[in-house]
Structures are given as C-alpha cells and as structure tokens.
Amino acid sequence: MNRREFLKVTCTGAITLFLSGCGLAAADDSDKKIVSEGKGMKIVVINSSPHADRESTSKYLSQRFSEGAKSAGHEIFTFDAAAEEINPCQGCDHCGMDGDCIFSDAISEKLMPKMLDADLLVLVTPLYYFGFSAQMKTVIDRFYARTGRLHGKKSLILATAWNTADWTFTSLKTHYETLVRYMEWQDVGQVYGTGCGYRSAVENSQFGDAAYKIGASL
Ligand SMILES: Cc1cc2nc3c(=O)[nH]c(=O)nc-3n(C[C@H](O)[C@H](O)[C@H](O)COP(=O)(O)O)c2cc1C
C-alpha cells in the first residue's frame, strides 16, 4: 500500500477522497525535502507528556537522545505539545492536504515550519491506553495539512510505560510502523521503555542509554 491508497486529492487539491482508486497524488511533492545524511542534521523532537520536564519519563528519554545528538553535531528543535496551545484537526479539508490549516496555533506557526525543514522527526510519548498520548495524536493528525511534503524524512520513536508485559507496546509499535510506512519515512530507531512508570525507574533503566546512543550514532 502506498499513500495514494489512503488519501488522494485532485490536482487542484480541492477534493479529498478516502480509499478511492483515482490514483492522483496527495500533494505536489516536487520540492519535497531531501534528507541530508551524516552530520549536521536538523532534528525536530516532539514531546507530548503533560508531566514537568524533571518528572516526565518520556522527556527523560528525549533529553538523553538530544544530548547524544548534540554531541554528534546535530541541531535540535524541541516542541512541547502538552505545553502549547494546539488544536485537533477538524477534518474540514481547508488545507486540501497541502495548504494552510484553519488554525494559526503553535502547530501551524512553530512546529510545521520546523518539521518541513527537518531531516529527522522524533516522536516522544508516554503510553496512554496502548497508544500515543492525546497530545501526540493531535500533532500527528495535523500532519494532514502537509502530508506529502513530510514524506521522505527520517523518524524515531521514544516511549515509556508503566507496565512490563511483553505486549505492553505491541499496539503503539504497530501504529508507529504503519505511520512510518504511510509517511514514507525511514525509521532510525525505536525505544520502548517498559517498567518506566516514574522518573527514577527510567533513570535506572537501560533505555536512557539506548536513546543517547541512537542520538550519538546519527
Ligand atoms: C491516561 C493514562 C493512560 C496510561 N496508559 C498506560 C498503558 O496503557 N500502559 C502502561 O503501561 N502505562 C500506562 N500509563 C502510564 C504511563 O505510560 C507511564 O506512567 C509513563 O511513564 C508516563 O510518562 P510521562 O511521565 O512521560 O508522562 C498511562 C498513564 C495515563 C495517565
């Protein structure tokens, strides 16, 4: 399946059809970002926990990742979806999947320009009922306004959960990997921190080092 099987727009971008077979491109991606390789990548880290920076377990992983990435000479922009005024997609199709969103909020004004220019997008989330946090899902749904232009980037997921069962992250992992496939991203790492329900647990786990090493090895 490619993105054309999920959503398609007409050449004018005015009409969106779900699961249709018309075969038209989701967006004019002629100026699609070419992901640069090696050092000096532009990285956008999207945090989505409502917990404070010093208490959040998922933000601990993103902090460790960012330390590693900075040590390797990469440039980091961090967006805190839980601290910003953001709005969920209304499905109005004003954007036509390649245009301005009706909301002039932090996603439109701060995050989207950085994402469009980025080489790597880092999705950071606590596990909420086996999926992304609502804050992260709000950001993901807003990809809709620029879906085609976000194709071709690298991506990474950092997640934490209370539980330790081997199926704790099954659903989130499937969702992330399906998103990667649809968005035509290149997955560069997945850290799923089981048994990380509070800060000292994640700090004493191996997951922080795993996040750091991914950042440092980019
Ligand atoms: C609304 C809500 C739903 C949660 N759902 C799950 C879950 O499905 N599985 C799990 O293991 N932990 C679940 N947790 C626990 C959090 O994933 C866990 O405490 C995590 O460390 C929080 O990360 P944070 O400090 O970065 O927000 C949930 C917590 C909340 C508040």
The ligand as an SDF file (V2000), in Angstrom:
LIG
                    3D

 31 33  0  0  0  0  0  0  0  0999 V2000
   -4.1470    8.3270   30.8290 C   0  0  0  0  0  0  0  0  0  0  0  0
   -3.0310    7.3590   31.0850 C   0  0  0  0  0  0  0  0  0  0  0  0
   -3.0070    6.1710   30.3940 C   0  0  0  0  0  0  0  0  0  0  0  0
   -1.9740    5.2620   30.5840 C   0  0  0  0  0  0  0  0  0  0  0  0
   -1.9750    4.0930   29.8980 N   0  0  0  0  0  0  0  0  0  0  0  0
   -0.9880    3.1990   30.1090 C   0  0  0  0  0  0  0  0  0  0  0  0
   -0.9780    1.9540   29.4090 C   0  0  0  0  0  0  0  0  0  0  0  0
   -1.8270    1.6530   28.5780 O   0  0  0  0  0  0  0  0  0  0  0  0
    0.0250    1.0670   29.6950 N   0  0  0  0  0  0  0  0  0  0  0  0
    1.0120    1.3520   30.6060 C   0  0  0  0  0  0  0  0  0  0  0  0
    1.8790    0.5210   30.8210 O   0  0  0  0  0  0  0  0  0  0  0  0
    1.0520    2.5510   31.2420 N   0  0  0  0  0  0  0  0  0  0  0  0
    0.0680    3.4610   31.0150 C   0  0  0  0  0  0  0  0  0  0  0  0
    0.1000    4.6740   31.6660 N   0  0  0  0  0  0  0  0  0  0  0  0
    1.2720    5.0140   32.4850 C   0  0  0  0  0  0  0  0  0  0  0  0
    2.2520    5.9330   31.7300 C   0  0  0  0  0  0  0  0  0  0  0  0
    2.5140    5.4610   30.4260 O   0  0  0  0  0  0  0  0  0  0  0  0
    3.5770    5.9910   32.4800 C   0  0  0  0  0  0  0  0  0  0  0  0
    3.3740    6.4390   33.8040 O   0  0  0  0  0  0  0  0  0  0  0  0
    4.6150    6.8510   31.7920 C   0  0  0  0  0  0  0  0  0  0  0  0
    5.8350    6.6760   32.4630 O   0  0  0  0  0  0  0  0  0  0  0  0
    4.2600    8.3280   31.8140 C   0  0  0  0  0  0  0  0  0  0  0  0
    5.2400    9.0320   31.0590 O   0  0  0  0  0  0  0  0  0  0  0  0
    5.4730   10.6160   31.2550 P   0  0  0  0  0  0  0  0  0  0  0  0
    5.9720   10.8280   32.6630 O   0  0  0  0  0  0  0  0  0  0  0  0
    6.4760   10.9980   30.2370 O   0  0  0  0  0  0  0  0  0  0  0  0
    4.1450   11.2710   31.0310 O   0  0  0  0  0  0  0  0  0  0  0  0
   -0.9370    5.5830   31.4970 C   0  0  0  0  0  0  0  0  0  0  0  0
   -0.9670    6.7950   32.1950 C   0  0  0  0  0  0  0  0  0  0  0  0
   -2.0030    7.6690   31.9960 C   0  0  0  0  0  0  0  0  0  0  0  0
   -2.0260    8.9720   32.7720 C   0  0  0  0  0  0  0  0  0  0  0  0
  1  2  1  0
  2  3  1  0
  2 30  2  0
  3  4  2  0
  4  5  1  0
  4 28  1  0
  5  6  2  0
  6  7  1  0
  6 13  1  0
  7  8  2  0
  7  9  1  0
  9 10  1  0
 10 11  2  0
 10 12  1  0
 12 13  2  0
 13 14  1  0
 14 15  1  0
 14 28  1  0
 15 16  1  0
 16 17  1  0
 16 18  1  0
 18 19  1  0
 18 20  1  0
 20 21  1  0
 20 22  1  0
 22 23  1  0
 23 24  1  0
 24 25  2  0
 24 26  1  0
 24 27  1  0
 28 29  2  0
 29 30  1  0
 30 31  1  0
M  END
$$$$
